[in-house]
Amino acid sequence: MQSIAIINRHAPHGSSHGQEALDLALVAGSFGQQVGLFFIGDGVFQLLRQQQPETILRKNYSKTFAALEFYDINTIIVCQDSLKERGLGEDDLSVAVELLSPTALTTRLKQFQHIVSF
């Protein structure tokens, strides 16, 4: 089975990066690939609860994160330093995640055959 790590580095709704990363994850998952989603830097903002992008005329794709388990995507990893630097905690996120230090996150990334960064 192929494995793919998708790294999210950008805040949501300012560009299409977040939506494209999520679309890639869902397509890969639907074809039976092992998918890991990683959130680093401003990418952690993609997982925040109660987003309201409609106010800036953007689609609210954050609700789609709840569907990841239906695609057997259970590896959702957040850089704990990125979360802390932004004054956020695990309770601020819309889905269950695994918090890792930057070193542990890098080690985990090495377990995947392919890495795509958004």
KEMAR-83242 format. One record per atom (N, C-alpha, C): residue number from 1; atom name; x, y, z. Coordinates in pm, 1 decimal. Example, Ala and Ser with C-alpha at 12.3 -4.5 7.8 and 13.67 -1.06 7.14 Angstrom:
residues 2
<rec drenza="1" padren="N" east="1319.0" north="-569.0" up="780.0"/>
<rec drenza="1" padren="CA" east="1230.0" north="-450.0" up="780.0"/>
<rec drenza="1" padren="C" east="1320.0" north="-330.0" up="780.0"/>
<rec drenza="2" padren="N" east="1285.0" north="-225.0" up="708.0"/>
<rec drenza="2" padren="CA" east="1367.0" north="-106.0" up="714.0"/>
<rec drenza="2" padren="C" east="1290.0" north="3.0" up="787.0"/>
//
This chain:
residues 118
<rec drenza="1" padren="N" east="84.3" north="-118.0" up="0.0"/>
<rec drenza="1" padren="CA" east="0.0" north="0.0" up="0.0"/>
<rec drenza="1" padren="C" east="88.5" north="124.0" up="0.0"/>
<rec drenza="2" padren="N" east="53.9" north="218.1" up="-84.7"/>
<rec drenza="2" padren="CA" east="126.1" north="344.3" up="-90.7"/>
<rec drenza="2" padren="C" east="88.8" north="430.3" up="29.6"/>
<rec drenza="3" padren="N" east="182.2" north="513.0" up="73.8"/>
<rec drenza="3" padren="CA" east="153.1" north="604.6" up="184.0"/>
<rec drenza="3" padren="C" east="193.1" north="745.4" up="143.3"/>
<rec drenza="4" padren="N" east="111.4" north="839.8" up="184.2"/>
<rec drenza="4" padren="CA" east="134.9" north="979.7" up="148.9"/>
<rec drenza="4" padren="C" east="112.6" north="1068.6" up="270.9"/>
<rec drenza="5" padren="N" east="208.2" north="1155.1" up="295.5"/>
<rec drenza="5" padren="CA" east="197.9" north="1255.2" up="401.7"/>
<rec drenza="5" padren="C" east="164.5" north="1388.1" up="335.1"/>
<rec drenza="6" padren="N" east="64.0" north="1454.2" up="386.9"/>
<rec drenza="6" padren="CA" east="22.8" north="1584.0" up="333.7"/>
<rec drenza="6" padren="C" east="46.5" north="1688.1" up="442.7"/>
<rec drenza="7" padren="N" east="136.2" north="1781.2" up="413.7"/>
<rec drenza="7" padren="CA" east="173.3" north="1883.5" up="511.0"/>
<rec drenza="7" padren="C" east="96.5" north="2011.8" up="481.1"/>
<rec drenza="8" padren="N" east="28.9" north="2062.7" up="581.2"/>
<rec drenza="8" padren="CA" east="-46.2" north="2187.9" up="571.3"/>
<rec drenza="8" padren="C" east="30.2" north="2295.4" up="647.8"/>
<rec drenza="9" padren="N" east="74.8" north="2398.4" up="577.7"/>
<rec drenza="9" padren="CA" east="155.3" north="2503.9" up="638.5"/>
<rec drenza="9" padren="C" east="87.2" north="2641.4" up="636.0"/>
<rec drenza="10" padren="N" east="-26.1" north="2651.1" up="565.8"/>
<rec drenza="10" padren="CA" east="-88.4" north="2781.9" up="546.1"/>
<rec drenza="10" padren="C" east="-221.8" north="2792.0" up="618.7"/>
<rec drenza="11" padren="N" east="-253.0" north="2913.9" up="660.8"/>
<rec drenza="11" padren="CA" east="-382.6" north="2940.7" up="723.9"/>
<rec drenza="11" padren="C" east="-493.6" north="2916.9" up="622.4"/>
<rec drenza="12" padren="N" east="-612.9" north="2884.1" up="669.4"/>
<rec drenza="12" padren="CA" east="-723.2" north="2859.3" up="576.8"/>
<rec drenza="12" padren="C" east="-777.6" north="2987.6" up="515.0"/>
<rec drenza="13" padren="N" east="-840.9" north="2972.3" up="401.4"/>
<rec drenza="13" padren="CA" east="-923.9" north="3074.9" up="339.1"/>
<rec drenza="13" padren="C" east="-850.0" north="3191.6" up="276.0"/>
<rec drenza="14" padren="N" east="-721.3" north="3207.5" up="297.0"/>
<rec drenza="14" padren="CA" east="-646.6" north="3313.0" up="228.6"/>
<rec drenza="14" padren="C" east="-599.1" north="3266.9" up="92.0"/>
<rec drenza="15" padren="N" east="-599.9" north="3136.6" up="73.1"/>
<rec drenza="15" padren="CA" east="-560.6" north="3075.3" up="-53.5"/>
<rec drenza="15" padren="C" east="-636.0" north="2942.3" up="-64.5"/>
<rec drenza="16" padren="N" east="-611.8" north="2871.9" up="-171.1"/>
<rec drenza="16" padren="CA" east="-678.7" north="2742.8" up="-190.2"/>
<rec drenza="16" padren="C" east="-597.1" north="2625.9" up="-134.8"/>
<rec drenza="17" padren="N" east="-484.8" north="2652.7" up="-71.1"/>
<rec drenza="17" padren="CA" east="-396.7" north="2546.0" up="-22.5"/>
<rec drenza="17" padren="C" east="-468.1" north="2445.5" up="67.3"/>
<rec drenza="18" padren="N" east="-541.2" north="2493.2" up="164.2"/>
<rec drenza="18" padren="CA" east="-607.7" north="2404.1" up="258.9"/>
<rec drenza="18" padren="C" east="-710.6" north="2315.4" up="192.6"/>
<rec drenza="19" padren="N" east="-793.0" north="2373.9" up="107.3"/>
<rec drenza="19" padren="CA" east="-895.2" north="2296.3" up="36.6"/>
<rec drenza="19" padren="C" east="-830.6" north="2192.7" up="-54.8"/>
<rec drenza="20" padren="N" east="-724.1" north="2230.7" up="-124.3"/>
<rec drenza="20" padren="CA" east="-655.7" north="2138.3" up="-214.7"/>
<rec drenza="20" padren="C" east="-590.6" north="2023.4" up="-137.5"/>
<rec drenza="21" padren="N" east="-533.3" north="2053.3" up="-23.5"/>
<rec drenza="21" padren="CA" east="-472.1" north="1948.3" up="59.0"/>
<rec drenza="21" padren="C" east="-577.7" north="1849.8" up="107.9"/>
<rec drenza="22" padren="N" east="-690.2" north="1902.2" up="151.0"/>
<rec drenza="22" padren="CA" east="-799.1" north="1816.0" up="198.2"/>
<rec drenza="22" padren="C" east="-856.0" north="1732.6" up="83.5"/>
<rec drenza="23" padren="N" east="-872.5" north="1792.1" up="-33.3"/>
<rec drenza="23" padren="CA" east="-920.3" north="1717.8" up="-150.2"/>
<rec drenza="23" padren="C" east="-825.0" north="1604.5" up="-185.4"/>
<rec drenza="24" padren="N" east="-694.5" north="1632.8" up="-182.9"/>
<rec drenza="24" padren="CA" east="-595.4" north="1528.8" up="-211.7"/>
<rec drenza="24" padren="C" east="-605.8" north="1415.6" up="-110.6"/>
<rec drenza="25" padren="N" east="-620.7" north="1449.2" up="16.1"/>
<rec drenza="25" padren="CA" east="-632.4" north="1347.4" up="120.6"/>
<rec drenza="25" padren="C" east="-753.7" north="1257.6" up="96.5"/>
<rec drenza="26" padren="N" east="-866.5" north="1317.4" up="62.8"/>
<rec drenza="26" padren="CA" east="-988.2" north="1239.4" up="41.4"/>
<rec drenza="26" padren="C" east="-976.9" north="1149.3" up="-82.2"/>
<rec drenza="27" padren="N" east="-917.6" north="1200.5" up="-188.1"/>
<rec drenza="27" padren="CA" east="-899.9" north="1118.9" up="-309.1"/>
<rec drenza="27" padren="C" east="-804.6" north="1003.7" up="-281.0"/>
<rec drenza="28" padren="N" east="-692.9" north="1032.5" up="-217.0"/>
<rec drenza="28" padren="CA" east="-596.6" north="926.3" up="-185.6"/>
<rec drenza="28" padren="C" east="-658.8" north="822.3" up="-93.4"/>
<rec drenza="29" padren="N" east="-733.0" north="868.6" up="5.7"/>
<rec drenza="29" padren="CA" east="-799.6" north="776.8" up="97.0"/>
<rec drenza="29" padren="C" east="-902.2" north="690.3" up="26.6"/>
<rec drenza="30" padren="N" east="-973.8" north="747.4" up="-69.7"/>
<rec drenza="30" padren="CA" east="-1076.2" north="670.1" up="-140.4"/>
<rec drenza="30" padren="C" east="-1014.2" north="563.6" up="-230.8"/>
<rec drenza="31" padren="N" east="-886.4" north="579.3" up="-265.6"/>
<rec drenza="31" padren="CA" east="-816.4" north="478.7" up="-344.8"/>
<rec drenza="31" padren="C" east="-732.0" north="385.4" up="-258.5"/>
<rec drenza="32" padren="N" east="-756.9" north="386.9" up="-129.6"/>
<rec drenza="32" padren="CA" east="-692.7" north="291.8" up="-40.2"/>
<rec drenza="32" padren="C" east="-550.6" north="324.1" up="0.9"/>
<rec drenza="33" padren="N" east="-503.8" north="444.8" up="-24.4"/>
<rec drenza="33" padren="CA" east="-369.4" north="481.4" up="18.6"/>
<rec drenza="33" padren="C" east="-370.8" north="519.9" up="165.7"/>
<rec drenza="34" padren="N" east="-260.5" north="493.7" up="230.8"/>
<rec drenza="34" padren="CA" east="-245.0" north="536.4" up="370.1"/>
<rec drenza="34" padren="C" east="-211.9" north="685.1" up="368.7"/>
<rec drenza="35" padren="N" east="-294.4" north="765.7" up="437.0"/>
<rec drenza="35" padren="CA" east="-279.2" north="911.1" up="435.1"/>
<rec drenza="35" padren="C" east="-251.5" north="961.9" up="575.3"/>
<rec drenza="36" padren="N" east="-154.2" north="1051.2" up="584.9"/>
<rec drenza="36" padren="CA" east="-127.3" north="1121.9" up="709.1"/>
<rec drenza="36" padren="C" east="-137.2" north="1270.8" up="683.4"/>
<rec drenza="37" padren="N" east="-213.7" north="1340.5" up="764.7"/>
<rec drenza="37" padren="CA" east="-225.7" north="1485.5" up="753.6"/>
<rec drenza="37" padren="C" east="-142.6" north="1549.3" up="864.6"/>
<rec drenza="38" padren="N" east="-56.5" north="1642.0" up="826.2"/>
<rec drenza="38" padren="CA" east="31.9" north="1710.3" up="919.9"/>
<rec drenza="38" padren="C" east="2.0" north="1860.0" up="914.0"/>
<rec drenza="39" padren="N" east="-6.3" north="1922.9" up="1031.3"/>
<rec drenza="39" padren="CA" east="-36.8" north="2065.7" up="1039.6"/>
<rec drenza="39" padren="C" east="76.3" north="2134.3" up="1114.4"/>
<rec drenza="40" padren="N" east="143.5" north="2225.6" up="1042.8"/>
<rec drenza="40" padren="CA" east="262.5" north="2292.8" up="1093.5"/>
<rec drenza="40" padren="C" east="246.4" north="2442.7" up="1071.3"/>
<rec drenza="41" padren="N" east="301.9" north="2523.5" up="1160.0"/>
<rec drenza="41" padren="CA" east="295.9" north="2668.5" up="1143.0"/>
<rec drenza="41" padren="C" east="151.6" north="2716.4" up="1141.0"/>
<rec drenza="42" padren="N" east="122.3" north="2809.0" up="1049.2"/>
<rec drenza="42" padren="CA" east="-13.4" north="2862.9" up="1039.7"/>
<rec drenza="42" padren="C" east="-114.2" north="2759.1" up="992.5"/>
<rec drenza="43" padren="N" east="-67.4" north="2644.8" up="947.2"/>
<rec drenza="43" padren="CA" east="-157.7" north="2537.4" up="907.6"/>
<rec drenza="43" padren="C" east="-246.9" north="2489.1" up="1020.2"/>
<rec drenza="44" padren="N" east="-204.7" north="2509.7" up="1144.2"/>
<rec drenza="44" padren="CA" east="-287.5" north="2467.0" up="1257.8"/>
<rec drenza="44" padren="C" east="-420.7" north="2541.7" up="1262.1"/>
<rec drenza="45" padren="N" east="-426.3" north="2660.6" up="1203.1"/>
<rec drenza="45" padren="CA" east="-551.0" north="2737.4" up="1201.7"/>
<rec drenza="45" padren="C" east="-660.5" north="2668.0" up="1120.5"/>
<rec drenza="46" padren="N" east="-622.3" north="2577.7" up="1030.8"/>
<rec drenza="46" padren="CA" east="-721.2" north="2505.8" up="951.7"/>
<rec drenza="46" padren="C" east="-811.9" north="2418.5" up="1037.7"/>
<rec drenza="47" padren="N" east="-763.1" north="2377.3" up="1152.1"/>
<rec drenza="47" padren="CA" east="-837.5" north="2285.3" up="1237.4"/>
<rec drenza="47" padren="C" east="-920.2" north="2353.8" up="1346.4"/>
<rec drenza="48" padren="N" east="-921.1" north="2485.7" up="1349.0"/>
<rec drenza="48" padren="CA" east="-994.3" north="2556.5" up="1454.0"/>
<rec drenza="48" padren="C" east="-1144.4" north="2532.2" up="1445.2"/>
<rec drenza="49" padren="N" east="-1206.9" north="2527.5" up="1561.3"/>
<rec drenza="49" padren="CA" east="-1352.9" north="2516.8" up="1569.8"/>
<rec drenza="49" padren="C" east="-1417.3" north="2648.6" up="1525.2"/>
<rec drenza="50" padren="N" east="-1541.7" north="2638.7" up="1488.6"/>
<rec drenza="50" padren="CA" east="-1628.4" north="2754.1" up="1464.3"/>
<rec drenza="50" padren="C" east="-1570.6" north="2856.9" up="1366.3"/>
<rec drenza="51" padren="N" east="-1514.8" north="2809.0" up="1258.6"/>
<rec drenza="51" padren="CA" east="-1468.7" north="2901.2" up="1155.1"/>
<rec drenza="51" padren="C" east="-1589.6" north="2958.3" up="1081.9"/>
<rec drenza="52" padren="N" east="-1578.1" north="3081.4" up="1036.5"/>
<rec drenza="52" padren="CA" east="-1687.4" north="3147.1" up="964.5"/>
<rec drenza="52" padren="C" east="-1634.6" north="3214.5" up="837.3"/>
<rec drenza="53" padren="N" east="-1583.7" north="3137.8" up="744.0"/>
<rec drenza="53" padren="CA" east="-1527.3" north="3197.3" up="622.5"/>
<rec drenza="53" padren="C" east="-1632.4" north="3256.6" up="528.6"/>
<rec drenza="54" padren="N" east="-1758.5" north="3224.9" up="554.2"/>
<rec drenza="54" padren="CA" east="-1864.9" north="3279.4" up="470.2"/>
<rec drenza="54" padren="C" east="-1866.0" north="3432.0" up="475.1"/>
<rec drenza="55" padren="N" east="-1819.6" north="3487.0" up="587.4"/>
<rec drenza="55" padren="CA" east="-1817.8" north="3633.3" up="602.2"/>
<rec drenza="55" padren="C" east="-1721.2" north="3699.5" up="504.2"/>
<rec drenza="56" padren="N" east="-1625.0" north="3622.6" up="453.0"/>
<rec drenza="56" padren="CA" east="-1532.6" north="3674.3" up="351.4"/>
<rec drenza="56" padren="C" east="-1556.5" north="3603.5" up="217.5"/>
<rec drenza="57" padren="N" east="-1675.1" north="3546.6" up="205.0"/>
<rec drenza="57" padren="CA" east="-1720.5" north="3481.7" up="82.0"/>
<rec drenza="57" padren="C" east="-1634.0" north="3362.7" up="40.6"/>
<rec drenza="58" padren="N" east="-1592.2" north="3284.5" up="138.4"/>
<rec drenza="58" padren="CA" east="-1514.6" north="3162.7" up="111.6"/>
<rec drenza="58" padren="C" east="-1594.7" north="3041.4" up="159.3"/>
<rec drenza="59" padren="N" east="-1566.9" north="2927.7" up="100.3"/>
<rec drenza="59" padren="CA" east="-1634.8" north="2803.8" up="137.2"/>
<rec drenza="59" padren="C" east="-1579.7" north="2751.3" up="269.7"/>
<rec drenza="60" padren="N" east="-1667.8" north="2701.4" up="354.6"/>
<rec drenza="60" padren="CA" east="-1625.3" north="2646.1" up="483.5"/>
<rec drenza="60" padren="C" east="-1595.5" north="2497.1" up="468.1"/>
<rec drenza="61" padren="N" east="-1472.6" north="2466.5" up="428.7"/>
<rec drenza="61" padren="CA" east="-1434.7" north="2326.8" up="410.4"/>
<rec drenza="61" padren="C" east="-1394.5" north="2260.0" up="542.2"/>
<rec drenza="62" padren="N" east="-1385.7" north="2335.4" up="650.4"/>
<rec drenza="62" padren="CA" east="-1339.6" north="2279.2" up="777.3"/>
<rec drenza="62" padren="C" east="-1433.2" north="2170.0" up="829.8"/>
<rec drenza="63" padren="N" east="-1559.0" north="2174.2" up="790.9"/>
<rec drenza="63" padren="CA" east="-1653.4" north="2071.8" up="834.6"/>
<rec drenza="63" padren="C" east="-1620.4" north="1935.4" up="774.0"/>
<rec drenza="64" padren="N" east="-1546.2" north="1934.9" up="664.6"/>
<rec drenza="64" padren="CA" east="-1509.0" north="1810.4" up="596.7"/>
<rec drenza="64" padren="C" east="-1410.2" north="1728.2" up="678.4"/>
<rec drenza="65" padren="N" east="-1336.9" north="1791.5" up="769.6"/>
<rec drenza="65" padren="CA" east="-1241.3" north="1716.5" up="851.5"/>
<rec drenza="65" padren="C" east="-1309.4" north="1606.4" up="931.2"/>
<rec drenza="66" padren="N" east="-1435.3" north="1627.2" up="966.8"/>
<rec drenza="66" padren="CA" east="-1508.9" north="1524.8" up="1041.2"/>
<rec drenza="66" padren="C" east="-1531.8" north="1398.5" up="958.4"/>
<rec drenza="67" padren="N" east="-1524.4" north="1409.2" up="826.7"/>
<rec drenza="67" padren="CA" east="-1547.6" north="1294.2" up="738.1"/>
<rec drenza="67" padren="C" east="-1422.0" north="1211.5" up="713.9"/>
<rec drenza="68" padren="N" east="-1308.2" north="1254.9" up="762.4"/>
<rec drenza="68" padren="CA" east="-1183.5" north="1184.3" up="733.9"/>
<rec drenza="68" padren="C" east="-1186.8" north="1037.8" up="777.4"/>
<rec drenza="69" padren="N" east="-1250.7" north="1010.4" up="888.6"/>
<rec drenza="69" padren="CA" east="-1253.5" north="872.3" up="938.1"/>
<rec drenza="69" padren="C" east="-1325.9" north="779.4" up="841.7"/>
<rec drenza="70" padren="N" east="-1420.3" north="830.0" up="763.2"/>
<rec drenza="70" padren="CA" east="-1491.5" north="747.5" up="665.4"/>
<rec drenza="70" padren="C" east="-1401.1" north="706.6" up="550.0"/>
<rec drenza="71" padren="N" east="-1289.8" north="777.0" up="533.3"/>
<rec drenza="71" padren="CA" east="-1190.8" north="746.4" up="430.4"/>
<rec drenza="71" padren="C" east="-1069.5" north="675.7" up="490.0"/>
<rec drenza="72" padren="N" east="-1084.9" north="627.4" up="613.1"/>
<rec drenza="72" padren="CA" east="-977.2" north="560.1" up="687.3"/>
<rec drenza="72" padren="C" east="-854.4" north="649.1" up="704.6"/>
<rec drenza="73" padren="N" east="-876.9" north="777.2" up="721.0"/>
<rec drenza="73" padren="CA" east="-768.6" north="871.9" up="748.4"/>
<rec drenza="73" padren="C" east="-773.7" north="903.5" up="896.8"/>
<rec drenza="74" padren="N" east="-687.1" north="839.4" up="970.0"/>
<rec drenza="74" padren="CA" east="-685.7" north="852.8" up="1115.7"/>
<rec drenza="74" padren="C" east="-559.3" north="918.8" up="1167.8"/>
<rec drenza="75" padren="N" east="-464.3" north="943.9" up="1079.8"/>
<rec drenza="75" padren="CA" east="-338.3" north="1005.1" up="1120.3"/>
<rec drenza="75" padren="C" east="-347.0" north="1155.4" up="1095.1"/>
<rec drenza="76" padren="N" east="-377.3" north="1229.2" up="1201.2"/>
<rec drenza="76" padren="CA" east="-384.2" north="1375.4" up="1194.5"/>
<rec drenza="76" padren="C" east="-288.4" north="1427.0" up="1301.6"/>
<rec drenza="77" padren="N" east="-178.7" north="1483.4" up="1255.4"/>
<rec drenza="77" padren="CA" east="-70.9" north="1522.2" up="1346.5"/>
<rec drenza="77" padren="C" east="-50.9" north="1673.1" up="1342.9"/>
<rec drenza="78" padren="N" east="-40.3" north="1731.7" up="1460.8"/>
<rec drenza="78" padren="CA" east="-21.4" north="1875.6" up="1475.9"/>
<rec drenza="78" padren="C" east="109.0" north="1900.0" up="1550.6"/>
<rec drenza="79" padren="N" east="184.6" north="1995.1" up="1501.7"/>
<rec drenza="79" padren="CA" east="307.4" north="2035.5" up="1570.3"/>
<rec drenza="79" padren="C" east="268.8" north="2109.3" up="1698.4"/>
<rec drenza="80" padren="N" east="305.8" north="2052.9" up="1811.3"/>
<rec drenza="80" padren="CA" east="267.2" north="2114.1" up="1939.4"/>
<rec drenza="80" padren="C" east="329.5" north="2251.6" up="1957.4"/>
<rec drenza="81" padren="N" east="449.3" north="2273.2" up="1905.7"/>
<rec drenza="81" padren="CA" east="512.7" north="2405.4" up="1917.0"/>
<rec drenza="81" padren="C" east="435.7" north="2509.9" up="1836.4"/>
<rec drenza="82" padren="N" east="389.0" north="2472.7" up="1717.0"/>
<rec drenza="82" padren="CA" east="311.7" north="2565.3" up="1634.0"/>
<rec drenza="82" padren="C" east="182.9" north="2604.9" up="1703.7"/>
<rec drenza="83" padren="N" east="118.6" north="2508.5" up="1766.0"/>
<rec drenza="83" padren="CA" east="-5.2" north="2535.3" up="1838.4"/>
<rec drenza="83" padren="C" east="20.5" north="2630.8" up="1955.1"/>
<rec drenza="84" padren="N" east="124.6" north="2599.8" up="2031.1"/>
<rec drenza="84" padren="CA" east="157.9" north="2681.0" up="2149.0"/>
<rec drenza="84" padren="C" east="198.9" north="2823.2" up="2109.7"/>
<rec drenza="85" padren="N" east="278.0" north="2836.0" up="2003.1"/>
<rec drenza="85" padren="CA" east="323.7" north="2968.0" up="1957.9"/>
<rec drenza="85" padren="C" east="207.1" north="3058.5" up="1918.5"/>
<rec drenza="86" padren="N" east="95.5" north="2999.6" up="1881.2"/>
<rec drenza="86" padren="CA" east="-22.0" north="3075.4" up="1838.3"/>
<rec drenza="86" padren="C" east="-125.5" north="3089.2" up="1949.5"/>
<rec drenza="87" padren="N" east="-87.1" north="3051.2" up="2070.1"/>
<rec drenza="87" padren="CA" east="-174.9" north="3064.7" up="2185.4"/>
<rec drenza="87" padren="C" east="-295.1" north="2971.7" up="2181.7"/>
<rec drenza="88" padren="N" east="-280.1" north="2858.2" up="2116.0"/>
<rec drenza="88" padren="CA" east="-389.6" north="2762.5" up="2100.7"/>
<rec drenza="88" padren="C" east="-359.9" north="2634.7" up="2176.7"/>
<rec drenza="89" padren="N" east="-466.2" north="2562.1" up="2205.8"/>
<rec drenza="89" padren="CA" east="-453.4" north="2431.6" up="2270.3"/>
<rec drenza="89" padren="C" east="-533.9" north="2328.2" up="2194.1"/>
<rec drenza="90" padren="N" east="-519.9" north="2205.7" up="2233.7"/>
<rec drenza="90" padren="CA" east="-588.7" north="2095.6" up="2166.2"/>
<rec drenza="90" padren="C" east="-740.6" north="2112.1" up="2172.0"/>
<rec drenza="91" padren="N" east="-790.6" north="2175.2" up="2276.8"/>
<rec drenza="91" padren="CA" east="-935.1" north="2197.4" up="2290.7"/>
<rec drenza="91" padren="C" east="-990.2" north="2295.8" up="2187.7"/>
<rec drenza="92" padren="N" east="-903.3" north="2373.3" up="2124.7"/>
<rec drenza="92" padren="CA" east="-946.3" north="2469.9" up="2023.7"/>
<rec drenza="92" padren="C" east="-969.2" north="2405.3" up="1887.0"/>
<rec drenza="93" padren="N" east="-932.2" north="2278.9" up="1873.8"/>
<rec drenza="93" padren="CA" east="-937.3" north="2211.5" up="1744.0"/>
<rec drenza="93" padren="C" east="-1067.2" north="2135.2" up="1724.1"/>
<rec drenza="94" padren="N" east="-1106.4" north="2121.4" up="1598.7"/>
<rec drenza="94" padren="CA" east="-1234.9" north="2060.7" up="1564.5"/>
<rec drenza="94" padren="C" east="-1230.8" north="1908.4" up="1555.0"/>
<rec drenza="95" padren="N" east="-1113.1" north="1850.7" up="1549.9"/>
<rec drenza="95" padren="CA" east="-1098.8" north="1704.8" up="1541.6"/>
<rec drenza="95" padren="C" east="-990.7" north="1658.1" up="1638.3"/>
<rec drenza="96" padren="N" east="-994.9" north="1529.2" up="1669.1"/>
<rec drenza="96" padren="CA" east="-891.3" north="1471.5" up="1754.7"/>
<rec drenza="96" padren="C" east="-760.6" north="1462.5" up="1675.2"/>
<rec drenza="97" padren="N" east="-652.8" north="1501.6" up="1739.6"/>
<rec drenza="97" padren="CA" east="-522.4" north="1502.1" up="1673.8"/>
<rec drenza="97" padren="C" east="-418.3" north="1438.8" up="1765.2"/>
<rec drenza="98" padren="N" east="-304.6" north="1412.8" up="1706.6"/>
<rec drenza="98" padren="CA" east="-187.4" north="1368.4" up="1782.4"/>
<rec drenza="98" padren="C" east="-90.2" north="1485.6" up="1783.5"/>
<rec drenza="99" padren="N" east="-55.3" north="1533.9" up="1901.0"/>
<rec drenza="99" padren="CA" east="41.0" north="1643.5" up="1914.1"/>
<rec drenza="99" padren="C" east="181.6" north="1586.6" up="1922.8"/>
<rec drenza="100" padren="N" east="271.3" north="1640.0" up="1840.2"/>
<rec drenza="100" padren="CA" east="410.3" north="1593.9" up="1841.3"/>
<rec drenza="100" padren="C" east="505.0" north="1712.7" up="1842.7"/>
<rec drenza="101" padren="N" east="620.7" north="1691.8" up="1902.5"/>
<rec drenza="101" padren="CA" east="726.7" north="1791.9" up="1896.7"/>
<rec drenza="101" padren="C" east="778.9" north="1796.1" up="1752.6"/>
<rec drenza="102" padren="N" east="847.4" north="1903.8" up="1715.3"/>
<rec drenza="102" padren="CA" east="902.0" north="1909.9" up="1579.4"/>
<rec drenza="102" padren="C" east="992.5" north="1791.4" up="1545.3"/>
<rec drenza="103" padren="N" east="1071.5" north="1747.3" up="1639.6"/>
<rec drenza="103" padren="CA" east="1161.1" north="1632.8" up="1615.0"/>
<rec drenza="103" padren="C" east="1081.3" north="1505.0" up="1592.3"/>
<rec drenza="104" padren="N" east="983.3" north="1479.9" up="1675.7"/>
<rec drenza="104" padren="CA" east="900.2" north="1360.4" up="1660.8"/>
<rec drenza="104" padren="C" east="818.2" north="1366.1" up="1532.9"/>
<rec drenza="105" padren="N" east="773.4" north="1485.3" up="1496.9"/>
<rec drenza="105" padren="CA" east="697.7" north="1502.7" up="1373.9"/>
<rec drenza="105" padren="C" east="784.3" north="1467.9" up="1252.9"/>
<rec drenza="106" padren="N" east="907.0" north="1513.7" up="1251.8"/>
<rec drenza="106" padren="CA" east="999.5" north="1482.1" up="1142.4"/>
<rec drenza="106" padren="C" east="1022.8" north="1332.2" up="1133.2"/>
<rec drenza="107" padren="N" east="1039.5" north="1267.9" up="1246.0"/>
<rec drenza="107" padren="CA" east="1057.6" north="1122.0" up="1248.2"/>
<rec drenza="107" padren="C" east="935.5" north="1052.7" up="1189.5"/>
<rec drenza="108" padren="N" east="818.6" north="1099.9" up="1224.5"/>
<rec drenza="108" padren="CA" east="694.0" north="1040.0" up="1174.7"/>
<rec drenza="108" padren="C" east="679.6" north="1059.6" up="1024.4"/>
<rec drenza="109" padren="N" east="719.1" north="1176.0" up="973.7"/>
<rec drenza="109" padren="CA" east="713.2" north="1202.6" up="830.2"/>
<rec drenza="109" padren="C" east="797.2" north="1102.9" up="750.4"/>
<rec drenza="110" padren="N" east="908.3" north="1062.5" up="806.9"/>
<rec drenza="110" padren="CA" east="999.2" north="970.4" up="738.0"/>
<rec drenza="110" padren="C" east="937.9" north="832.3" up="716.7"/>
<rec drenza="111" padren="N" east="826.0" north="803.6" up="781.9"/>
<rec drenza="111" padren="CA" east="759.2" north="674.4" up="767.2"/>
<rec drenza="111" padren="C" east="674.0" north="668.0" up="640.7"/>
<rec drenza="112" padren="N" east="655.4" north="781.8" up="574.0"/>
<rec drenza="112" padren="CA" east="571.1" north="787.1" up="454.6"/>
<rec drenza="112" padren="C" east="656.2" north="781.3" up="328.0"/>
<rec drenza="113" padren="N" east="601.5" north="717.5" up="225.3"/>
<rec drenza="113" padren="CA" east="673.8" north="705.4" up="98.5"/>
<rec drenza="113" padren="C" east="674.7" north="834.7" up="18.1"/>
<rec drenza="114" padren="N" east="566.2" north="910.0" up="27.0"/>
<rec drenza="114" padren="CA" east="552.3" north="1034.9" up="-49.8"/>
<rec drenza="114" padren="C" east="512.2" north="1146.6" up="46.5"/>
<rec drenza="115" padren="N" east="566.9" north="1266.1" up="18.9"/>
<rec drenza="115" padren="CA" east="533.8" north="1383.2" up="100.5"/>
<rec drenza="115" padren="C" east="494.7" north="1497.1" up="6.8"/>
<rec drenza="116" padren="N" east="380.1" north="1556.0" up="33.3"/>
<rec drenza="116" padren="CA" east="331.2" north="1670.0" up="-42.9"/>
<rec drenza="116" padren="C" east="308.0" north="1783.8" up="54.3"/>
<rec drenza="117" padren="N" east="355.6" north="1901.5" up="19.2"/>
<rec drenza="117" padren="CA" east="342.6" north="2016.2" up="108.6"/>
<rec drenza="117" padren="C" east="257.0" north="2124.7" up="45.1"/>
<rec drenza="118" padren="N" east="164.6" north="2176.5" up="122.8"/>
<rec drenza="118" padren="CA" east="78.3" north="2286.3" up="78.4"/>
<rec drenza="118" padren="C" east="102.2" north="2407.2" up="166.2"/>
//
